[in-house]
Amino acid sequence: MGINFLDFAAEYFNVPRRTISRKTKLQSLARYHHDLINFSFEVEKFYAVEFDTDEMSKIRTLGDYITVIEEKSGPAYQKAA
């Protein structure tokens, strides 16, 4: 899952894939704050997940996104949805 997400992020932010990793900070990719908001909406649509405010406040890196998506894609999230 991590590789696909990193490809997705590289394409969204128009950066070479080799320049980003799970440790890449979102602040280094986005020019404006609304870029991060729009990216979150696109992630929600693409991966069919929803982030709550608490989760969003903790996301600082691409790896943080990956962790939350993996948690939500598990059996507990599937049953709750």
C-alpha positions in Angstrom: 0.0 0.0 0.0 2.8 2.4 0.8 4.4 2.4 -2.6 1.0 3.1 -4.3 0.3 6.0 -2.0 3.7 7.5 -2.6 3.2 7.3 -6.4 -0.2 9.0 -5.8 1.4 11.7 -3.7 4.2 12.3 -6.2 1.7 12.7 -9.1 -0.6 15.0 -7.1 2.2 17.3 -6.0 4.0 17.0 -9.3 7.3 15.9 -7.9 9.6 13.0 -8.9 8.7 9.8 -7.0 12.4 9.2 -6.1 12.4 12.5 -4.0 9.7 11.4 -1.5 9.3 8.7 1.1 7.2 7.9 4.1 9.2 10.5 6.1 8.5 13.4 3.7 6.8 16.2 5.5 3.6 17.6 4.0 4.9 21.1 4.5 7.7 20.5 2.1 5.3 19.4 -0.7 2.5 22.0 -0.5 2.9 25.6 -1.5 -0.3 26.8 0.3 -2.4 25.4 3.2 -5.3 24.8 0.9 -3.1 22.4 -1.1 -3.0 20.1 1.9 -6.8 20.3 2.3 -7.4 19.5 -1.3 -4.8 16.6 -1.1 -6.7 15.2 1.9 -10.0 15.3 -0.1 -8.3 13.5 -3.0 -6.9 10.9 -0.7 -10.3 10.3 0.9 -11.9 9.8 -2.6 -9.1 7.6 -4.0 -8.8 5.3 -1.0 -12.5 5.4 0.0 -11.7 6.6 3.6 -12.8 9.5 5.7 -10.4 11.4 8.1 -11.8 13.0 11.2 -10.5 16.2 12.7 -8.4 14.4 15.3 -6.7 12.3 12.7 -6.0 15.2 10.4 -4.4 17.2 13.3 -1.9 14.4 13.8 -0.8 13.9 10.1 2.5 15.5 9.5 4.2 13.1 7.0 3.2 10.9 4.0 3.9 8.0 6.3 1.2 9.3 8.7 -1.3 9.2 5.9 -0.3 5.6 5.0 -0.7 4.5 8.7 -4.2 6.0 8.9 -5.3 4.6 5.6 -4.0 1.1 6.6 -5.8 1.3 9.9 -9.1 2.3 8.2 -8.8 -0.3 5.5 -8.7 -3.1 8.1 -11.6 -5.3 9.1 -12.8 -3.1 12.0 -13.2 -0.1 9.6 -15.0 -2.2 7.0 -17.6 -3.4 9.5 -18.2 0.1 10.9 -18.8 1.6 7.5 
